[in-house]
Amino acid sequence: MSKYVRDLLQEFETQSAVEDHFHLYVLKVTVSENDEVEQVGNALPVTKIEIDAEDKECLMHFDELSTERVTIKEAKAFFSAEAAVNGGADNDVSNYEVCACEEKERDDAFVRLDTPLIGFGENPEMNCFFVVCQA
C-alpha cells in the first residue's frame, strides 16, 4: 500500500493532465472498513522535500502556515540531483518510501510525524497534484 519515489515519478509521467508547474499538496484521508475514503481537513502545501537516507524515506514536509510551495518541476529536479549524488543500488532514492512529514510541538518539544503515502491525485483546474496519506 505504501508508495515509493519511483511510483511518484511514474505518476508524474503517466498523467497527461499533470504539468510541471503544478504545486504539490498533502491530502489526509480516512479509510473506513468499507473502503470508503473521506478527506480530513484541507489539502496542505508541500513546503520541502528531504531524503532520510538512514530510514530510506523521502519526506514531503507540509505546513499550513508556510508560504513555500514545491512544484512538480522542483520535485523532479530534486530527485535527479539526489540520484546523481547518491548513485548505486544501495542508495537508489527511487526505492525510498515516500512519507508525508509533519512537525508538531508537543510538551515543549518538536515531534516529527511521518505517514506513508497511500495514493496520488490531481486537480488540473487548480494546478495541484496531491500526495495522499491516512490521517
N, C-alpha and C positions, 0 to 999 in steps of 0.2 A: 504494500500500500504506500510505502514511503516513495518519495521522488528523489532523483539524483540529478546532478548538474547535466549529465547527458540527456536526461528526459526534458529538462528545461530548455536546453539548446535546440533539441529536436522540435519541441513545441513552437519555439520562435520561428523555425524554418518551415514547418509544415502548415502553419495557419496563415493563409493568404491575407486575412484581414488584419494581421498584426504587423505594424510598421515600426521602424527603428526609433521614431520619435515618441512612441507610446511610453507612458510612465508606468513603473511597477508599483503595485499595491498588494498589501496583505489583506486577505479576506478571511475572517474567522467564522467558522460554521459549527453547528452541532449536527450530529447524525443520529437519528432515532433508531430504535430497534427494528423499525420497518424500513430502514434505509432512506428515510426522508431527510433531506438536507435543509437546514434553516440557517440563514445568515444571522450572526450575532454582532450587533453594532455596525458602524460604518467601516468601509474599507479604509485602511491607513497606508500612507505612502512609505515605500521602502526608501530609507534615507542613506543607507550604506550597505555594501556587500563586503563580507570579510571571510577569509579562509581560516578555519581552525584545523591545522594540519595534525595536531595531536589526536583530536577526536574524529578526523576525516569528515568534517562538516563544512558546508558552505552556509554562512549565516546571512540572512536577509533581515537587517535591522529595520525596525519601523518605530515611528513615534508620531502621535497625533499633533504634537506641538511644533515639530520641526518644519522649516520651510524648504529643506533639502529634499529633492526627489531624484531618483535614479531612473534613467531611460533605458530602454532595451539596447540601444546603441552603446551606452556606457557599460551595461552588463556584459555584452558581447566582448567589448574591448578589455574589460577586467579579466574575463575568463581566458581570452587569448594571451594576455600578459602573464597570467598565472601558469598557463600551460607552457609558455616559453621558459619561465623561471624554474618551474618545478617539474620539468620533463622526466620521463621514466615511468615505468608501470607502477611502482610503489607509490609515487606521488601524483598520479594522474587525477587531477581535480574533477574530471568528468565522472569519476566513480565516487565522489563525495556526496553524502546525503545532504539535501537542501532543507534548511530549517528556518522558520520564522523566528526571529530573535527579538525579545522584548526585555528591556531592563527596567526593573521596578525598585523603588526604595521601600524597604521593609525594616522596621525597627532600627533606623539609622544606619542601614547597610544597603548596598545595591545588590540585587539578585538578578542573574541573567536566566531568563526562561526561554529555552529552545524547544520549539514544537515542529516536528517533521511535517513536511507538506504532504497533502493527500490528493492534490489536483491543481488544475490551471483553468483559467477562463479569460475572456476578453470582452471589452465593450468598445467597438470601433467608433461609436458616436462620441464617446468621452475620451478617446485616445488612451485607454487604460488596458493593462494586462494584469490579471490577478493571479497571485500565488495563494493557494487555499490551504488552510490548516484548521485543525479542530480547536475549538475554544476551550 
